[in-house]
Amino acid sequence: MTLSDEPAAMQPPGYFQFSLTEETETDGSATVAVSGELDLSTASEMRDHLYALVARGTTHLTVDVTGLTFIDSTGLGVIVAVLKRAREAGGNLVLKGPNRSARKVLDISGLSRIIDVID
């Protein structure tokens, strides 16, 4: 059970809802949908999940951020780290559907110039 699966009463104070869902294809690609807040308290869950995919040979990743409500620098760092790991394994990472505020963060940080973003 991950924190995002626990009833709200059992979650630590200050914890915000976060979830990941995955669809893996037989061609070595996967789409991971992220919802909620990607920040210091949730970034390690996403990093570990995506690193595990790459380690299993799923190197072409689409991260659907349509349901993302917030991202901080820790979340951005995870995206960059996973992008690097995927590219080292011969794959890539694509962000799909960032909302207006997430897109602004990607543009201001310069990440939209190194990461493929699909609106």
N, C-alpha and C positions, 0 to 999 in steps of 0.2 A: 504494500500500500504506500502510495506517495502522499505527501502533504495535501496535494490537490484532491485526493480521494477522500480525505477525512471530513467528517461533518464539521461545520463551521465552529461549533462549540469546542471541538478538540484541537483546532488549529492554534498555533502560538499567537499571542497578541501582536498586532501589526501585520499579520500575514494576509496577503491579498490573493484572491483566487488566481490560479494558474493551471493550465492544462496543455497537454500535448496529445495529439492523435497522429497515427502514422498509417500510411498506405504504401507498402513496398511492392515494387514491380519485379518481374523476373529478369528484366534487362539491366539490373544493377542500379536502378533509380528508386527514389522514394520521395513522397510528399509528406511533410510533417506540418500539421496545422498547429499553430500556437495561439492560445487565447489567454487574456488576462494581462498581468503586469510582468514584464521581463526586467528584473532588477537584481540587486545584490542577494535577495532572499530566494530567488527562483532560478537565477542564471546557471547555477551548477547542475540543476536537474536537466536543463536543456542541453548544456555542454556534454554531460555524461551520456545522454540519450543519442545525440548526434555523433559523438566520438565512437560509440558502440556500433552505430550503423556503418560508419566508414571502416572500422576494424573488421566488420563482417563482409566487406567488399561492396557495400552500397555507397558508391562514391559520387553519384549524381543526385544532389539533394535540392529539392524545392522546399523552401520554408514559407508556408502560407501564413502571413502575419495579418490577415484580414481581421482577425479577432483580437489582435494586440491592442491594449488600451494605454500602455505606457512602456517606454524603454529608457533605461539609463545607460551610463557609460559602461557598466559591468555587462549589460546585455549586448551592447555594441562590441565589446571585447570578445564575448563568446562567439558572435557571428564571424568576426575576423579570424579567430583561432580555428573555427570549424572550416571556414573557407580555405585557410592555409592547409589544413590537414587533408581536405578533400582534393585540393589541387595537387598536393604532393603525391596523392594516390592515383592521379590521372583523371580526377573528376572535377566537379565544380559545385558551387552553391548559388542558388538563385532565390531572391526574395520576391514573394508574390503578394500583391494587394496591400501595400502599406497605406494606412490612413494618412490624412493630411499632416498631422503632427509628427508621425513617424517618418514620413517622407522628408519633412523639413529637417529633422535630426540627421537623417542620412545625407541630405544635401549639405548642411552646414558642416558636418564632420568630414565631408569629402568621401565618405564610404560609397556613395552612389556612383562615384567614378571608377571604383574597383570591383564593385559587386553588381551583377546583373539584377536589375529591378524590373519586374513586370507589374504594371498598374492594373 
